[in-house]
Amino acid sequence: MATGPETRLRADARRNRDRIIATAKLAFADDGPDVPMEEIARLAGVGVGTLYRRFPDRDALVVAVVRDSLATALARARAATAAAEEPARGDDGTGPDLAARPGTAPSGATGRGPADAPGSGRAWETLVHSLSSPRELRLTMRLANLFSPGTAAAVQADPSIQQIRREYAETLDSLVHAAQAEGSLRPDVGAGDVAHLLSLVAYSLNRAPHENAEIAFERARAIVLDGLRAHPAAPLPGRPLTTRDLGPE
C-alpha cells in the first residue's frame, strides 16, 4: 500500500513530538526546569514553531514529559509481571530463559545483583526488574521537587497522569504482595514503602557529581533492596505504608 502525504506528515509529527519529549527529559534533568524552550527545540533538532505547535507553553511540555515517563514505568512493571507469569524454563530447555532477563545474572556469570542473591524467588526477581528504571526515567523522578508550584499543580491535575499513577500503584501493590507471599520480601512493608524509598534514592542523585550519579544510584538501590528482604534483624516502626498514604506527588 502506498504511503500518502498525510500519512507521512502524521508520522513526521509523531517523531518530532517524541524527539522533543525525549530531549526535554534530559535537558530538564541535566540543567534544571528553566531550560529555555528555544534551547530544547535546538537540541531536539526541530524549529521553535514546531515545538510551540505541539506544546504551547512550558507547563504543557512538562506534563507531557511526566506523562511519558510514568507510562514507561507502568509498561515496564507490567512487562515484568507478564514475564513472571510465563512458564519457567525446565530441564528440557522449554520456557523463557530467566537468566537473560534484566536484573538476573546470565548463566556462568560471576557477578551478583539484587535479583540473584541467595534466597531470591521469582516474585522477588519480578519486583526488582520492575524497579530497574532506565536512566531517563530516574532523571525525570528527580524533577518532582524542582518545578514551580504552578507547574506541579498542572502535573497533578492531569487526568492521564492520575490514571497512570493509579494503575502503577495497583501493579506495584500486586508485585509486593506476591514477593511477600513467596517469603522473599519482608512482611512489614507496603508498596508505599517501596515506592517512597526508591523515590528518595532517585532524588538523591541531585547531590551526586554527574560522573558518579549512576554508580551512586545503583549502590544505594542495592542497599535499599537488601534492607527490603525477608527475615530482617529488627522490625520497622509503625505500620506498612500504602501508595495512598504517600498522597499526590
ABEGO torsion letter per residue (X at the ends): XBBBAAAAAAAAAAAAAAAAAAAAAAAAAAAEAABBAAAAAAAAGBBAAAAAAABABAAAAAAAAAAAAAAAAAAAAAAAAAAAABBBBBAAGBEBBAAABBGBBBBGBABBBAAABBGBBAAAAAAAAAABBBAAAAAAAAAAAABBAAAAAAAAABAAAAAAAAAAAAAAAAAAAAAAAAGABBAABBAAAAAAAAAAAAAAAAABBAAAAAAAAAAAAAAAAAAABBGBABBBBEBBBBAAAAEBX
